[in-house]
Amino acid sequence: MRKVLALGGLISLLAALDAVAAPTSDQLANATIPDLQQGLAAELYFPRDLVAGYQERIALMDRGGPQLHSVLALAPEAEEAAIAANHLRRTGLSGSLVGVPILIKDNIELAGALPTTAGSLALKDNVTGRDAPLVARLKAAGAVILGKTNLSEWANIRSTHSISGWSGVGGLVKNPYALDRTACGSSAGSGAAVAAGFAAAAIGTETDGSITCPAAMNGLVGLKPTVGLVSRTYVVPISASQDTPGPMTRTVEDAAIVLTAIAGSDPADPATADADAHKVDYAAALKGATLKGRRLGMLKALTGYDDAADAVFAAAVAALRGQGAEVVEITDYRPPKEIGADEHIVLMTELKATLNAYLAATPAAVKTRTLADLIAFDRAHARETALFGDESFEAAQATQGLGDPAYVAAKAEAKHLAGPEGIDRLLADNRLDALIAPTTGPAFRIDAVDGDHFSHAASSLPAVAGYPHLTVPMGAVRGLPVGISFIGAAWSEATLLQIGYAYEQATHMRVPPTFRPSVETSAQTQADFAPAR
């Protein structure tokens, strides 16, 4: 692939040609949202040129070339929306997202012709004709919805032996850094697509790790917000306690821009009642961000799983200290095992309740109206169970409802241990601005026999507590990206983004993907494999 032109180089080139010209596929690959806005403001190109450019890149590399299978469907309305966005720009609507193409994970409803499938053939006719409020917010900010991204089917809640990034509708998402490695999940398509330069940004969703893992393994910035900062209305649900959409981008600034657009209260989602009181202009808050004087708590209990990733993390910690942060090693805390057991009870119980409610309200064309119907559908369709079964669906179906004392107790204990007695206590006792840890290890090989091979992740504490979790690229292991996690108290997104931005600007650790077939095909690895001479 040709080296991507920096925006200044692109502007100089187009100015020299003295003509309006759409940026090429390669030039779009790493363009940030401010880059795109600068070109749009100078009328070097227009929103419809961006749509066409991203569509060309998707055709070349997602449908063809390495065949990442990250984009499930392109929105037929995108070109019309781009023309409308240009009109809005000319008539005075200003803002960072006006005319910027964004991809949406396919468990989020989008008005128009595209169904919202959650990756399942059971929802192939789920054309609701409505925008999720977060999508409406993006459109109001002038963004152009380019299409829907593939995902781990049902957001990776269907089976205990699933293959992250696979769905019955979209097939398997590949990691653009090594095509035989996982893109992680469940927001696999959003992660791979943004990493590959198919859009400026994408929206993912997370219940536990589904934004932060694919972001880290695809060399991206990913932010799981505080539960309740972003509306979940018209998002195919798993857990009312833990679900949240969030941005997946190539830079911290881009994540802040997108979060500013999608955050806010929604009367239909009671969890968001306090969102308007807490949201700020997250991008503006980055101005003057510094690591000087910041106190960060290193969670030693979340290291020790992968020596290579730990070595990259050690370098990241050194960089934080070099920029003036004080890093405190927390050696006397390990997340209680009860959190995991309680979380399982909560997720299984809430999955049945929330999914039954969602399915009951789908269009009449959708014939699966309950979780029990979905299980029966999968048993009747070989495509759905070709790689793994419905173990988690079946466990959820056996739960006793939201009034079950076991569920009520598990929910209360999990929240208390992860939040007040976990993150909050660690922050207070050590006078910290945030906690840090490796987000997870490098991408593991795709395994059609045994499924995923997760070793560890930093996602569970903030997921169960409902608190924010930001991952930022910190380097690579044999070319496979790994991320550093910044975890904070409820509603501390602005602080986490400031810390993450200062770290990113000091280190610039993200590198574009090379779409190699395998780590093992790299020249360095082949040299390491060769006998001594």
VMD Tcl script that draws the C-alpha trace (Angstrom):
set ca {
  {0.00 0.00 0.00}
  {1.31 3.50 -0.78}
  {2.30 5.64 2.16}
  {-0.66 7.74 3.29}
  {-0.22 11.45 2.62}
  {-0.45 13.70 5.65}
  {-3.24 16.21 5.30}
  {-0.80 19.06 4.63}
  {0.67 17.08 1.76}
  {-2.78 16.28 0.41}
  {-3.85 19.92 0.51}
  {-0.65 21.04 -1.20}
  {-1.08 18.45 -3.92}
  {-4.70 19.33 -4.61}
  {-3.96 23.04 -4.52}
  {-1.19 22.51 -7.04}
  {-3.63 20.74 -9.33}
  {-5.98 23.72 -8.88}
  {-9.01 21.44 -8.94}
  {-11.51 19.86 -6.61}
  {-10.63 16.18 -6.32}
  {-11.78 13.43 -4.04}
  {-9.07 11.96 -1.80}
  {-7.93 8.54 -2.90}
  {-8.60 5.33 -1.02}
  {-5.10 5.31 0.46}
  {-5.27 8.97 1.43}
  {-8.46 8.31 3.38}
  {-7.00 5.36 5.26}
  {-5.64 7.32 8.22}
  {-7.34 10.69 7.85}
  {-8.65 11.95 11.18}
  {-11.92 13.80 11.63}
  {-10.10 17.18 11.85}
  {-8.18 16.23 8.70}
  {-11.44 15.60 6.85}
  {-12.97 18.80 8.18}
  {-10.02 20.86 7.01}
  {-10.38 19.50 3.50}
  {-14.15 20.01 3.52}
  {-13.79 23.58 4.80}
  {-11.34 24.35 2.00}
  {-13.72 22.68 -0.49}
  {-10.94 20.46 -1.72}
  {-13.65 17.81 -1.75}
  {-17.24 17.39 -0.59}
  {-19.06 14.90 1.68}
  {-20.24 12.83 -1.28}
  {-16.59 12.46 -2.35}
  {-15.78 11.05 1.08}
  {-18.66 8.60 0.83}
  {-17.51 7.50 -2.61}
  {-13.92 7.19 -1.46}
  {-14.77 5.03 1.55}
  {-17.14 2.91 -0.56}
  {-14.33 2.34 -3.06}
  {-11.95 1.32 -0.29}
  {-14.54 -1.08 1.16}
  {-15.09 -2.64 -2.27}
  {-11.35 -3.06 -2.80}
  {-10.40 -4.41 0.60}
  {-13.45 -5.59 2.52}
  {-15.30 -7.28 -0.33}
  {-12.11 -7.88 -2.34}
  {-8.42 -8.09 -1.48}
  {-7.97 -9.41 2.07}
  {-11.77 -9.75 2.41}
  {-12.05 -8.51 5.98}
  {-15.86 -8.95 6.08}
  {-16.05 -6.01 8.50}
  {-18.82 -4.03 6.79}
  {-22.08 -5.93 6.76}
  {-23.99 -3.55 4.49}
  {-23.67 -0.09 2.97}
  {-26.49 2.36 3.58}
  {-28.32 3.12 0.32}
  {-29.11 6.57 1.70}
  {-25.47 7.55 2.30}
  {-24.94 9.57 -0.88}
  {-28.20 11.47 -0.39}
  {-27.24 12.13 3.23}
  {-23.85 13.41 2.09}
  {-25.49 15.85 -0.30}
  {-27.76 17.04 2.52}
  {-24.74 17.42 4.82}
  {-23.02 19.61 2.26}
  {-26.14 21.77 2.06}
  {-26.15 22.07 5.86}
  {-22.52 23.11 5.77}
  {-23.22 25.78 3.15}
  {-26.22 27.10 5.09}
  {-24.30 27.54 8.30}
  {-24.35 24.29 10.31}
  {-20.91 24.02 11.82}
  {-19.40 21.19 13.80}
  {-16.73 18.56 13.72}
  {-18.94 15.83 12.26}
  {-20.71 17.67 9.44}
  {-20.23 15.54 6.33}
  {-18.09 12.90 8.07}
  {-18.94 9.24 7.23}
  {-19.40 6.93 10.22}
  {-20.19 3.21 10.47}
  {-22.71 1.73 12.93}
  {-22.57 -1.71 14.53}
  {-25.45 -3.87 13.29}
  {-27.14 -4.24 16.65}
  {-28.07 -0.55 16.50}
  {-31.20 0.46 14.59}
  {-30.91 2.68 11.55}
  {-33.83 4.18 9.64}
  {-34.00 3.18 6.00}
  {-33.83 -0.07 4.09}
  {-31.24 -1.92 6.15}
  {-32.36 -4.44 8.77}
  {-30.85 -4.56 12.25}
  {-29.78 -8.18 12.50}
  {-27.34 -8.46 15.42}
  {-25.64 -10.79 12.94}
  {-28.41 -13.41 13.12}
  {-30.47 -14.77 10.24}
  {-33.39 -14.72 12.65}
  {-33.47 -10.91 12.36}
  {-32.92 -10.63 8.60}
  {-36.35 -8.97 8.29}
  {-35.93 -6.62 11.25}
  {-36.41 -3.40 9.28}
  {-37.78 -1.05 11.94}
  {-37.71 2.22 10.01}
  {-36.34 4.13 12.98}
  {-33.05 5.55 14.18}
  {-31.68 4.72 17.59}
  {-31.39 8.02 19.50}
  {-27.60 7.85 19.31}
  {-27.88 7.63 15.51}
  {-30.30 10.54 15.50}
  {-27.73 12.53 17.48}
  {-25.03 11.71 14.94}
  {-27.28 12.79 12.09}
  {-28.21 15.99 13.91}
  {-24.49 16.73 14.21}
  {-24.23 16.34 10.43}
  {-22.55 12.92 10.28}
  {-23.25 10.66 7.31}
  {-24.09 7.07 8.25}
  {-22.11 5.00 5.77}
  {-23.43 1.56 6.71}
  {-23.55 -1.27 9.23}
  {-20.62 -3.25 10.60}
  {-20.41 -6.97 11.18}
  {-20.20 -8.27 14.75}
  {-19.95 -11.34 16.90}
  {-23.48 -12.68 16.57}
  {-25.84 -11.46 19.30}
  {-22.90 -9.41 20.62}
  {-21.07 -12.60 21.61}
  {-23.64 -13.72 24.19}
  {-24.98 -16.79 22.37}
  {-22.38 -19.43 23.22}
  {-19.60 -20.33 25.63}
  {-17.58 -21.63 22.65}
  {-18.09 -18.78 20.21}
  {-15.66 -17.46 17.62}
  {-15.41 -13.69 18.07}
  {-16.24 -11.73 14.95}
  {-18.39 -14.44 13.35}
  {-22.06 -13.99 12.54}
  {-24.48 -16.04 10.50}
  {-25.26 -13.02 8.35}
  {-21.80 -11.58 7.83}
  {-19.34 -14.44 8.23}
  {-16.01 -13.96 10.02}
  {-14.31 -10.60 10.49}
  {-10.53 -10.77 9.99}
  {-7.92 -8.73 11.83}
  {-6.21 -6.38 9.33}
  {-2.88 -6.73 11.16}
  {-2.80 -10.51 10.57}
  {-5.64 -12.13 8.67}
  {-5.50 -15.42 10.58}
  {-5.89 -13.61 13.93}
  {-9.06 -12.58 15.75}
  {-10.47 -9.08 15.45}
  {-11.96 -9.75 18.91}
  {-15.56 -8.98 19.68}
  {-18.24 -8.29 19.79}
  {-17.60 -5.01 17.93}
  {-15.22 -6.85 15.61}
  {-16.46 -5.25 12.41}
  {-16.33 -1.75 13.87}
  {-12.76 -2.33 15.01}
  {-11.45 -3.90 11.81}
  {-13.25 -1.38 9.59}
  {-11.85 1.70 11.30}
  {-8.37 0.16 11.50}
  {-8.53 -0.57 7.77}
  {-9.65 2.97 6.95}
  {-13.20 2.22 5.84}
  {-14.64 5.19 7.78}
  {-13.43 7.96 10.02}
  {-15.06 6.32 13.04}
  {-17.49 3.62 14.07}
  {-19.89 2.99 16.90}
  {-19.50 -0.19 18.91}
  {-21.34 -1.53 21.93}
  {-20.00 -3.13 25.08}
  {-21.38 -5.27 27.85}
  {-17.96 -6.51 28.98}
  {-15.00 -5.96 26.66}
  {-16.87 -5.62 23.36}
  {-15.49 -2.15 22.56}
  {-12.18 -2.22 24.38}
  {-10.96 -5.66 23.20}
  {-11.52 -5.13 19.46}
  {-10.17 -1.59 19.77}
  {-6.97 -2.82 21.42}
  {-6.47 -5.76 19.05}
  {-7.08 -3.57 15.99}
  {-4.79 -0.73 17.06}
  {-7.56 1.73 17.91}
  {-8.82 4.05 20.58}
  {-12.00 2.66 22.12}
  {-14.14 4.18 24.84}
  {-16.75 2.33 26.86}
  {-18.64 5.19 28.53}
  {-20.31 5.25 31.90}
  {-23.53 3.26 31.61}
  {-26.17 5.92 31.12}
  {-24.09 8.52 29.28}
  {-25.24 7.22 25.87}
  {-28.75 5.98 25.12}
  {-29.37 2.25 24.56}
  {-32.85 2.72 23.08}
  {-33.30 0.67 19.88}
  {-30.05 -1.19 20.49}
  {-30.45 -4.98 20.58}
  {-29.92 -5.62 24.30}
  {-28.06 -7.99 26.58}
  {-27.96 -6.29 29.96}
  {-29.70 -3.20 31.29}
  {-26.98 -3.07 33.94}
  {-23.95 -3.10 31.66}
  {-24.82 -2.35 28.01}
  {-23.53 0.86 26.47}
  {-22.61 2.11 22.99}
  {-19.35 3.99 22.49}
  {-16.89 5.33 19.89}
  {-14.10 3.42 18.15}
  {-11.60 5.65 16.35}
  {-7.99 5.99 15.29}
  {-7.23 8.88 17.67}
  {-8.31 10.07 21.11}
  {-9.47 13.39 19.70}
  {-11.75 11.61 17.24}
  {-13.23 9.56 20.08}
  {-13.88 12.74 22.04}
  {-15.59 14.34 19.04}
  {-17.88 11.36 18.51}
  {-18.67 10.99 22.22}
  {-19.67 14.65 22.39}
  {-22.22 14.01 19.64}
  {-23.77 10.80 21.00}
  {-23.84 11.54 24.74}
  {-27.01 12.82 26.39}
  {-30.23 11.99 28.16}
  {-33.02 9.99 26.52}
  {-36.46 9.82 28.16}
  {-36.91 6.28 26.83}
  {-33.78 5.05 28.64}
  {-34.04 5.74 32.40}
  {-30.35 4.99 32.89}
  {-29.52 8.22 31.00}
  {-31.48 10.52 33.34}
  {-28.29 12.22 34.57}
  {-26.40 12.21 31.27}
  {-27.12 15.83 30.33}
  {-25.90 16.98 33.75}
  {-22.58 15.21 33.27}
  {-21.78 15.51 29.55}
  {-19.32 18.15 28.37}
  {-17.61 19.05 25.11}
  {-15.07 16.25 25.40}
  {-13.00 17.44 22.45}
  {-12.72 20.98 23.81}
  {-11.68 19.53 27.17}
  {-8.56 18.06 25.55}
  {-7.01 21.50 25.19}
  {-3.98 21.76 27.45}
  {-4.16 18.08 28.45}
  {-1.05 17.01 30.32}
  {0.27 14.09 32.31}
  {2.13 16.33 34.73}
  {0.76 15.88 38.23}
  {-1.50 12.97 37.30}
  {-1.52 10.02 39.69}
  {-2.19 6.68 38.03}
  {-2.63 3.34 39.75}
  {-1.06 0.34 38.02}
  {-3.16 -2.77 38.65}
  {-0.48 -5.43 39.04}
  {-3.17 -8.11 39.30}
  {-4.03 -7.47 35.64}
  {-0.47 -8.12 34.45}
  {1.48 -11.35 34.32}
  {-0.66 -13.08 31.68}
  {1.49 -12.33 28.63}
  {5.19 -11.54 28.94}
  {5.42 -9.74 25.60}
  {2.41 -7.53 26.32}
  {3.79 -6.84 29.80}
  {7.04 -5.63 28.25}
  {5.13 -3.19 26.02}
  {3.12 -2.07 29.06}
  {6.33 -1.45 31.01}
  {7.50 0.85 28.22}
  {4.13 2.63 28.32}
  {4.46 3.14 32.08}
  {7.94 4.54 31.56}
  {6.54 6.96 28.98}
  {3.81 8.07 31.39}
  {6.41 8.71 34.08}
  {8.62 10.48 31.59}
  {5.78 12.90 30.88}
  {5.38 13.75 34.56}
  {2.75 11.26 35.73}
  {3.21 9.52 39.06}
  {2.49 5.82 38.64}
  {1.64 3.98 41.85}
  {1.92 0.20 41.79}
  {-1.13 -1.42 43.39}
  {0.05 -4.83 44.52}
  {-2.43 -5.64 47.28}
  {-5.64 -5.78 45.23}
  {-7.05 -8.59 43.15}
  {-10.64 -8.46 41.79}
  {-12.79 -10.78 43.94}
  {-13.82 -13.99 42.22}
  {-17.39 -13.33 43.29}
  {-17.61 -10.55 40.70}
  {-17.36 -13.01 37.81}
  {-19.88 -15.43 39.26}
  {-22.32 -12.63 40.06}
  {-21.88 -11.06 36.63}
  {-22.81 -14.35 34.97}
  {-26.07 -14.54 36.92}
  {-26.88 -10.91 36.09}
  {-26.13 -11.23 32.38}
  {-28.06 -14.46 31.91}
  {-31.10 -13.15 33.79}
  {-31.15 -9.76 32.10}
  {-30.51 -11.27 28.65}
  {-33.75 -13.23 28.79}
  {-35.77 -10.27 30.09}
  {-34.36 -7.58 27.80}
  {-34.19 -9.69 24.64}
  {-37.76 -10.97 25.07}
  {-38.92 -7.37 25.41}
  {-37.00 -6.29 22.32}
  {-38.16 -9.20 20.17}
  {-41.79 -8.69 21.15}
  {-41.64 -5.18 19.69}
  {-39.97 -6.06 16.38}
  {-41.90 -5.82 13.08}
  {-44.40 -8.57 12.30}
  {-42.05 -9.92 9.63}
  {-39.74 -11.11 12.41}
  {-41.07 -14.53 13.46}
  {-38.75 -15.11 16.41}
  {-40.62 -13.29 19.20}
  {-38.85 -14.74 22.25}
  {-35.50 -16.15 23.34}
  {-37.06 -19.62 23.19}
  {-37.95 -18.91 19.54}
  {-34.34 -17.96 18.82}
  {-33.05 -21.21 20.27}
  {-35.53 -23.15 18.15}
  {-34.57 -21.11 15.08}
  {-30.89 -21.89 15.54}
  {-31.59 -25.60 15.93}
  {-33.55 -25.54 12.68}
  {-30.89 -23.64 10.67}
  {-27.56 -25.40 10.18}
  {-25.84 -22.14 9.22}
  {-26.38 -20.78 12.73}
  {-24.90 -23.75 14.57}
  {-22.19 -24.74 12.11}
  {-19.39 -23.47 14.39}
  {-20.85 -23.32 17.90}
  {-24.06 -23.78 19.81}
  {-26.48 -21.86 22.04}
  {-25.09 -22.69 25.49}
  {-25.50 -19.16 26.87}
  {-28.91 -18.69 25.28}
  {-30.04 -21.92 26.91}
  {-28.64 -20.86 30.29}
  {-30.47 -17.56 30.00}
  {-33.71 -19.29 29.04}
  {-33.53 -21.29 32.29}
  {-33.34 -18.17 34.51}
  {-36.24 -17.19 36.75}
  {-36.75 -13.52 35.95}
  {-35.81 -10.13 37.39}
  {-37.60 -10.90 40.64}
  {-35.41 -13.92 41.37}
  {-33.72 -13.33 44.78}
  {-30.50 -14.89 43.46}
  {-30.40 -12.33 40.65}
  {-31.23 -9.40 42.92}
  {-28.48 -10.39 45.36}
  {-25.91 -11.03 42.61}
  {-26.59 -7.67 40.97}
  {-26.20 -5.78 44.24}
  {-23.03 -7.62 45.26}
  {-21.38 -7.32 41.83}
  {-22.02 -3.57 41.61}
  {-20.76 -3.01 45.14}
  {-17.59 -5.06 44.74}
  {-16.66 -3.61 41.34}
  {-17.66 0.00 42.06}
  {-17.62 1.32 45.64}
  {-15.37 -1.44 47.00}
  {-13.34 -1.76 43.80}
  {-12.61 1.16 41.49}
  {-13.86 3.89 43.85}
  {-11.90 2.60 46.84}
  {-8.71 2.14 44.82}
  {-8.96 5.68 43.46}
  {-9.70 7.21 46.86}
  {-7.20 5.25 48.97}
  {-4.36 5.97 46.55}
  {-5.46 9.52 45.59}
  {-5.57 8.56 41.91}
  {-6.90 10.15 38.76}
  {-7.26 6.77 37.03}
  {-6.26 3.12 37.06}
  {-4.08 1.64 34.32}
  {-3.44 -1.88 33.00}
  {-2.81 -3.68 29.72}
  {-6.20 -3.85 27.97}
  {-5.67 -7.46 26.89}
  {-3.04 -9.53 25.08}
  {-2.24 -9.53 21.35}
  {-4.78 -11.05 18.98}
  {-4.90 -14.84 19.19}
  {-5.29 -17.18 16.23}
  {-8.79 -17.88 14.92}
  {-9.72 -21.42 15.97}
  {-12.69 -23.12 14.30}
  {-12.34 -26.16 16.59}
  {-12.04 -24.75 20.09}
  {-13.28 -21.18 19.68}
  {-11.74 -18.13 21.34}
  {-8.57 -18.22 23.45}
  {-8.88 -15.24 25.78}
  {-6.23 -15.12 28.48}
  {-7.12 -11.92 30.34}
  {-8.68 -8.47 29.99}
  {-9.02 -5.27 31.98}
  {-12.68 -4.87 31.05}
  {-14.62 -6.63 33.79}
  {-14.24 -4.21 36.72}
  {-15.44 -1.13 34.79}
  {-18.04 -3.20 32.91}
  {-19.68 -4.54 36.06}
  {-19.38 -1.22 37.90}
  {-20.81 0.64 34.90}
  {-17.80 2.98 34.86}
  {-15.82 4.34 31.89}
  {-12.90 2.49 30.30}
  {-10.61 3.95 27.63}
  {-8.06 1.97 25.64}
  {-5.28 3.64 23.62}
  {-2.62 1.97 21.43}
  {0.60 1.40 23.39}
  {2.65 -0.63 20.91}
  {2.76 -4.06 19.33}
  {3.90 -7.63 19.80}
  {5.37 -8.91 16.51}
  {3.21 -6.38 14.72}
  {0.02 -7.20 16.63}
  {-1.34 -4.12 18.42}
  {-1.83 -4.00 22.18}
  {-3.55 -1.26 24.15}
  {-3.24 0.44 27.51}
  {-6.39 0.87 29.60}
  {-7.35 3.97 31.57}
  {-10.19 3.27 34.01}
  {-11.97 5.84 36.15}
  {-14.93 6.64 38.34}
  {-18.45 7.15 37.01}
  {-18.77 10.11 34.63}
  {-14.98 10.64 34.44}
  {-14.80 10.39 30.63}
  {-13.30 13.88 30.25}
  {-10.46 13.03 32.64}
  {-9.74 9.69 30.98}
  {-9.72 11.26 27.53}
  {-7.35 14.00 28.72}
  {-4.94 11.43 30.17}
  {-5.23 9.19 27.13}
  {-4.73 12.14 24.77}
  {-1.60 13.33 26.58}
  {-0.19 9.80 26.48}
  {-1.08 9.39 22.79}
  {0.51 12.71 21.82}
  {3.69 11.84 23.71}
  {4.07 8.36 22.20}
  {2.17 8.05 18.88}
  {2.20 4.26 19.11}
  {-0.47 3.44 16.54}
  {0.78 2.12 13.20}
  {-1.46 1.29 10.22}
  {-2.21 -2.36 9.42}
  {-0.39 -4.17 6.64}
  {-2.98 -6.90 5.91}
  {-0.38 -9.65 6.08}
  {-1.69 -13.22 5.97}
  {-0.05 -14.19 9.25}
  {2.49 -13.06 11.82}
  {4.51 -16.06 10.75}
  {4.89 -14.74 7.19}
  {6.68 -11.57 8.28}
  {10.34 -11.25 7.32}
  {11.41 -10.92 10.95}
  {9.52 -14.01 12.09}
  {10.78 -16.02 9.13}
  {14.32 -14.97 10.02}
  {13.73 -16.02 13.62}
  {12.41 -19.39 12.43}
  {15.46 -20.04 10.24}
  {18.37 -22.15 11.53}
  {21.53 -20.45 12.73}
  {24.15 -20.04 10.04}
}
mol new
graphics top color blue
foreach p $ca { graphics top sphere $p radius 0.5 }
foreach p [lrange $ca 0 end-1] q [lrange $ca 1 end] { graphics top cylinder $p $q radius 0.2 }
display resetview
